[in-house]
């Protein structure tokens, strides 16, 4: 028999009812939040990646120009040129397309989120004034995905349930 405040014999306690309600909310909110995090982090990087290409594996001239002339790494008060700007622009362009696609699919979620976290750190060194509005939220989303994975609605989860991965994601 459960305890009640009104003297009813089988009425559930207010605490038990609240706990069941919270459990139901969490069962829906957690996987939906993980999908939302994956998409929210993927969108700005993917959109940026689209601007770097003129066609399939054809890097735009403007992307190379930015890495040659405009973008500098700001370290210890110095503005340092990017090494091998054409290669750096190509790698950034590939990563800005591939990693967001992996995130949206929830495939290699932690790996993709870590890659975007590393890119966020490099972007922070390139554009130091963007930390509060862009880089901090991106880093927080990436860290959450690294910590908790892609969630129930991800290919990682499906692959884990099918026994295709030696670990559970």
Secondary structure, DSSP 8 states (H G I E B T S, - for coil): ----SS--SS---HHHHHHHHHHHHHHHHHHHHHHHHHHHHHHHHHHHHHTTEEETTEE-HHHHHIIIII-EEEETTEEEE-SSHHHHHHHHHHHHHHHHHHHHHTSSHHHHHHHHHHHHHHHHHH-GGGIIIIIHHHHHHHHHHHHH-S-SSSHHHHHHHTT-SSS--
